[in-house]
Amino acid sequence: MEKIYKMLIINPGSTSTKIAVYENQIPVFEEKLPHSTEELQPFNKLADQLDFRREVLEKAMQERNISFSELDGIVSRGGLTQPVESGIYEINELMVSQLKSGIYGEHASNLAAMIAFDLSKKFNLPCYIADPVVVDELQDIARFSGIPQVSRISIFHALNQKAVSRRVAANMGKKYEECNFVVAHLGGGITVAAHKKGKCIDVNNGLGGEGPYSPERAGGLPAFSLIDMCYSGEYEKSELKKLLVGKGGLTAYLGTNDGLEIDQMIKNGDKKAEEVFYGMGYQVAKEIGAASTVLHGDLDAIILTGGLAHNKTLVEYIENMVKYIAPVVTYPGEDELLALAESGLRVLSGQEKARVFE
């Protein structure tokens, strides 16, 4: 009989914290704990929210009558730390100190490991992160940018990309480490990666101004025009960064990042909305083509995943442009809670050893 491992899963967002309890790969419950603007307003820094978010989580567990003593471990989303290899890491003081300082960037995901570490100490439980966004497996040649002052870096949807790659490989009767994939994560940000035999050897930095534009991000921009904007005197540095990440892409063109709303605009005959939306698909397809050359065209599949992969017309548009390269497989959504549970299970069951963050 298969042993059952019970895990708490933690995935914070900017205005909510998603939590779940899983027994192996089966959810006992999943809940999105909302945090109002008024509740978060008193906190000057992201790290200042730690106690508040942990207490909200503990209250939710109590209301569900689930004791921490029932758990075998805690698995949380990874945040912005120093670059790491792919894998599952036990959370330690060094990791938490980097996340609290924000030295590598501020993001709501930074709170996940902080919360997990506090709970692990309080209830004497092992705690882990898995495949954080800073997973870096780039081949050396992919790091050149064009000027020596700037190196290309790896920041992408590692957790979801790795998880869906494992599932697609399993459906093919193979291991992820035996396959070559181009994976396009289509969400609020878009990252398109070349996965070669279990490693992501090249990917656009979807947070730092590379690749296709997305619902909220500008993607790659003509450099001279961007420099002109920087020195025009019309924008503060923070405003420009917000235009690149947060208010760029579909939001900048159409005033919304809501795919359903944009769908309705297109159905109502809004030609601009249609052109802008499919312009995003066009850029995704171009990026997939570029990533396929990194793999010399030797692909087992092209994988489309993320929330926008639910949009059948967008998926068909992209597929029609790239299906000559390799078969296209669609895994809509971004099931990070399940991906974290799968990772935790591999460690707790002894299939994989947790790495040391150092």
N, C-alpha and C positions, 0 to 999 in steps of 0.2 A: 504493500500500500504506500502511495506517495506521501512523503512527509509534507505537512502544511506549514508554511512560513507566513507569519502575519506581519505586515509592514505598514507603517505610516508614510504617506507620500506627501511632499510639500512643494508647491509651485506658486510663488507669489507673482502677482502682476502689479501694475502701478496703482490700481484702485481696488484690488481684491486679492485674496489668497485662496488658491485652489488647494484643497486637501482631499485625501482619500485614504481609506484603509483597504489593503489588498490581502487576500489569502492566495499565495502564489500569484497566478495571473487573473484571478477573479476578484472584482471589486466588491467589498462588503458595503461600502458606501462611498460616494463622491459628493463633494459640496464646494460651492464657490462662496467664500465669505466676503461680502462687500464691505468696503471702507469708504465712508463718505468724505467729501472734501472738508467738511467741518471737523471730522475726527482726525484727519491727517494734517490739517492746517497748523497745529501747534509745533510740529516737528520741522526743524530747520534743515536737517540732513536726513538722508535716507536711513542711515544706520540708527538714527534716533527713534525710528519706528519699531525697533526690535522688541522691546518689552510689550508694547501695545499689541503687535501682531501675534506674539507668542501667547499672550493671555486670551485673545480672541479664539485662537486655535484650541487652547486647553479647554475653554468653555464649550466649544463645539463638540469636543470629544466627550466631555461630561454629559452633555445633552443627549448624546448617542449611546450613553452607558457603556462606553468602551474605555477600559482601563489601560494605562501605559504598561502595566505589568503583564498584559496579554501579548504584547508586541515582541517580535524577535529582532526588530531593527527599524531604523528611520532612513528613508532615501529622499534626498532633496535635489532640486534642480541646481546646476552649477552656475556660478556667476563670473564676473570679470576679474580674473586673477592673472598671474603670469601664464604664458603659454604652456600647455601640457600635452602629452601624448594622449591618444584616445584610451578610454578605459574607465574603471570605477575606482574612486579614490576615497579613502577614509578621511573624514573631516578632522583637521587638527588646528592647533593654535595659529600656525603660520598662515594657513588658508583664511581663517577667520579674520586675522589681523589685516591681511591684504584687502579683504572685502570691506571691512569697516572703514579702512582709510580711503577707499575709492581711488587708490593710486593708479589703477588700471582702467578706471572708468566707473561711473555711477549707473546702476541699472537695478530695477526692482528684483531681479533674480539674485542679486548679491545677498538679499535678506534670507534666502532659503537656507543656506548652510549655517548662517548665524543662528537662526531659529532652531534648526536641527541640533546644532552643537549644544546650545543651552539645554534643550530637552534631553539630550543624551547624557549630559552630566547630572541632571536632576533625577533621571529615572534609570541610570546605569544601562544604557542601550548603545549598541554600535550604530554609527551614523555615516552615511556615504553621500557623495554626489556621483553623477555618471555623465560622461561625454558633455562637458560644459561647452559654451560657445567659443571658448578660447582654445579648443583642440587644434593643434598645429602639427600637421603631417606633410606640409608642403615640400615638394622636391626643391632642391637648391635653386635650380634654374628659374623656378616660378617666383622667386623672391625679388628678382630685378624689376625695377619700376620704370627706369628711363633716366633717373638722376640718382647719384650715390647718396644724396641726403635723405632719400626716402626709400624704405624697403616695403615691399608688399607683405601684408600680414594676414593670418588666417583668423577670421571671426565669422562663424556661420552657424546654421541650425544643426549643429552636430548631433544632438540627441535624437531628433526626429529622422534626420538623414541616415544615421547609422541603424536605427531601429527598423525603418522601412526596408533598408537594403538587406538586413538579415531576413526579414519576412519574405521578400521577393526571392532571395537566394534559396530559402527553404522550400518555397513553392516550386522552384526549379529542380529540387533534389540536390542542391549544392550548399556549400558553406559560403558565407560572405567573403571569406578570404580566398575563395577560388574564382570570384567573379569580377568583372569590370562593369561599372555602371556610370552613367551620368545622371545625377539626381538634382531635380529642380524643386526647391521648396518655395511655394508660392503663398506668401502670407503678407502681413503688414510690411515686412521686409522680404526681399527675394534673394536667395543664394543658389547658385548653380555650380555643382561640384563634380570633379572627375575622381571617381573612386576606383583605385587599382589594387586588386587582390587584398582588400581589407584596409587600405589606407586612402585618405583623401589627399591626393597629391597636388591638387590645384582647385581654387575656389575664389569667387569674387568676394570682397569684403562688403557685405550687404549693409553694414553699419557705418562704414567709413567712406562712402562715395564711389563705389565701383559697381559695375554691372547694370542690369535693367532697372528702370524706375518701377516703383511699386505703389500700393495704395497710400503709403505715407512717406516714402523716401525718393529722393531725386535721382539716385543712381549716378552713373558716370556723366559728367558735364563737360562741355568745351572749356578747356582750362583758361584761355585768354578772357573769355566772357566772364567767367567766375572771378578772375583777378580784377577785372574792371569793376565788378560789383563790390568787391572787398574794399576798393579804394575810392568808391564813389562818394563816400561820406553819408550815404543814405541808410546804411545798415550798421547796427552794432554786431560785434562778433557773435554774440549769443543768438541774434536774429538770423544770421546767415546759417549757423549750425542747425537751427530749428527748420529753416527752409530745406536743408539737406536731409534731415532726419526728423520726421514728425509732421511737417507741413508741406512736404514735397510730393512729387508724383501725382497720383490721381487727385489728392487733396488740393494741390496747388492749381491744377487745371479745372477741376469740377466742384471744388468746395466741399467734397465729401470723400471718405474712404470706405463707405458702406457699399459692398458689392451688390446687395439686393436693390439699394436705391439707384445705383448706376444702371443695373439691369432694367429697372423700370423706366429710367430716362431714355435708354436706348429703344425700348419697346414703344415709348411715346414719340419716337421719331427724332430724338435729339442727335443730330449728326456729329456734333463736336464730341459728345460723350462716347459715341460709337468709335470715332477715330482715335480718341485718347486711350480708350480701354484696349482696343486691338493693337494700338501702338505699343502698349506694355507687353502684350503677347508676342508681337514682332521682335521686341528686344530680348525676351526670354528665349525665343527660338534661336536667335543669333548667338546668344550666350551658350546654349546647348551645343550648337554647331562648333563653336570655339572649343568648348570643353571636350568634345569628341575627338578633336585633332590631337589633344594631349594624350589620348589613349590610342592614337594611330588608327582610329576607326574601329578598333577591336572591342566592341561592346556586347555584353549579354542583354542589356536592356537600357532604355531611358525611363526614368521613374519620375512621375509628376506627383507631388504631395503638397501638404499645407491646405489652409482653408479655401484658397481660391481654386483648388483642384476640384471643388464641388461644382464649379461653374462649367457645365458641359460644353457650352459654346466656346469658351476660352480654351478649354482642353482640346477640343476638336481643331480650333485654329492653330494651336501650337503643334498638335500631332500631325496635321497635314503638311507642316513645314519640315518636320524632322523625322518622320517615320521611315524615310529612305535610308536613314543612318542605322537604325536598330528598332526592334519592337518597342512600343510605348506601353508602359504599365502605369495605371493611376491608383494611388492610395490617398484618397481625399482626407483632409483633416490633419490635425496635429495632436495625436494622442500621447502627450508627454507623460501623463500620469501612468498609463500602461507601460510606456517605454522605461520609465524609472522603476516600476515594479519588476519588469523583466530583468533589468540590470541588478536590482537588489536580490532577486531570486538566484541569479547566477552566482553571486558571492556567498549568500547565506547557505546555499546548497552545496558549495564547494566546487562548482563547475569552473569558477574563475576566482583568482586571487585579487583582493583589493590592492591597489597601488598606494605607495607612500607619496604624499605631496611634500616636496622638498625643493 
